[in-house]
């Protein structure tokens, strides 16, 4: 979903359901999506406002 092209999306029509794309967004690990792809897929999946983009948590050593 981050690196695919429009041709890739078209090839998956009828194979991958929109609910599958939504599930990916809802459970995406940090670092997989860039901001542009995140915005596109949230819009395409009907998440408006967009879901918060997953972020990495940094733990400070004690």
NULOTI-802311 format. One record per residue (C-alpha): residue number from 1; residue in three letters; x, y, z. Coordinates in steps of 0.001 Angstrom, whole numbers, padded with zeros to 6 digits. Example, Ala and Ser with C-alpha at 12.3 -4.5 7.8 and 13.67 -1.06 7.14 Angstrom:
% residues 2
<seq:1&type:ALA&px:012300&py:-004500&pz:007800>
<seq:2&type:SER&px:013670&py:-001060&pz:007140>
This chain:
% residues 62
<seq:1&type:UNK&px:000000&py:000000&pz:000000>
<seq:2&type:UNK&px:002991&py:002275&pz:000415>
<seq:3&type:UNK&px:004997&py:001251&pz:-002649>
<seq:4&type:UNK&px:002273&py:000032&pz:-004991>
<seq:5&type:UNK&px:001286&py:001790&pz:-008185>
<seq:6&type:UNK&px:-002150&py:002533&pz:-009599>
<seq:7&type:UNK&px:-001683&py:-000535&pz:-011798>
<seq:8&type:UNK&px:-001082&py:-002633&pz:-008676>
<seq:9&type:UNK&px:-004261&py:-001294&pz:-007066>
<seq:10&type:UNK&px:-006244&py:-002068&pz:-010222>
<seq:11&type:UNK&px:-004817&py:-005609&pz:-010342>
<seq:12&type:UNK&px:-006052&py:-006244&pz:-006790>
<seq:13&type:UNK&px:-009621&py:-005079&pz:-007435>
<seq:14&type:UNK&px:-011940&py:-007972&pz:-006755>
<seq:15&type:UNK&px:-009191&py:-009839&pz:-004908>
<seq:16&type:UNK&px:-008640&py:-007560&pz:-001919>
<seq:17&type:UNK&px:-011752&py:-006110&pz:-000289>
<seq:18&type:UNK&px:-011890&py:-002560&pz:001070>
<seq:19&type:UNK&px:-012424&py:-004023&pz:004546>
<seq:20&type:UNK&px:-008992&py:-005656&pz:004201>
<seq:21&type:UNK&px:-007381&py:-002302&pz:003454>
<seq:22&type:UNK&px:-009174&py:-000768&pz:006450>
<seq:23&type:UNK&px:-007911&py:-003533&pz:008710>
<seq:24&type:UNK&px:-004346&py:-002928&pz:007533>
<seq:25&type:UNK&px:-004644&py:000759&pz:008420>
<seq:26&type:UNK&px:-006167&py:000017&pz:011806>
<seq:27&type:UNK&px:-003307&py:-002366&pz:012697>
<seq:28&type:UNK&px:-000366&py:-000823&pz:010847>
<seq:29&type:UNK&px:002949&py:-000976&pz:012675>
<seq:30&type:UNK&px:005013&py:002211&pz:012904>
<seq:31&type:UNK&px:007362&py:002970&pz:010044>
<seq:32&type:UNK&px:005519&py:001148&pz:007249>
<seq:33&type:UNK&px:003569&py:004067&pz:005772>
<seq:34&type:UNK&px:004902&py:007434&pz:004699>
<seq:35&type:UNK&px:002683&py:010493&pz:005252>
<seq:36&type:UNK&px:001511&py:010659&pz:001648>
<seq:37&type:UNK&px:000460&py:006992&pz:001494>
<seq:38&type:UNK&px:-001176&py:007236&pz:004923>
<seq:39&type:UNK&px:-003260&py:010221&pz:003828>
<seq:40&type:UNK&px:-004229&py:008561&pz:000523>
<seq:41&type:UNK&px:-005359&py:005269&pz:002056>
<seq:42&type:UNK&px:-007253&py:006945&pz:004877>
<seq:43&type:UNK&px:-009145&py:008998&pz:002297>
<seq:44&type:UNK&px:-009734&py:005969&pz:000071>
<seq:45&type:UNK&px:-010963&py:003877&pz:003017>
<seq:46&type:UNK&px:-013284&py:006597&pz:004298>
<seq:47&type:UNK&px:-011400&py:007398&pz:007499>
<seq:48&type:UNK&px:-012118&py:011106&pz:007817>
<seq:49&type:UNK&px:-010609&py:012511&pz:009859>
<seq:50&type:UNK&px:-007651&py:010257&pz:009190>
<seq:51&type:UNK&px:-006556&py:007736&pz:011781>
<seq:52&type:UNK&px:-003492&py:008834&pz:013746>
<seq:53&type:UNK&px:-000355&py:007713&pz:011963>
<seq:54&type:UNK&px:001456&py:004996&pz:013941>
<seq:55&type:UNK&px:004530&py:006325&pz:015710>
<seq:56&type:UNK&px:007538&py:004652&pz:017199>
<seq:57&type:UNK&px:007941&py:005015&pz:020936>
<seq:58&type:UNK&px:011419&py:005755&pz:022181>
<seq:59&type:UNK&px:012274&py:004577&pz:025641>
<seq:60&type:UNK&px:014993&py:006443&pz:027473>
<seq:61&type:UNK&px:017526&py:004298&pz:029257>
<seq:62&type:UNK&px:017437&py:004714&pz:033003>
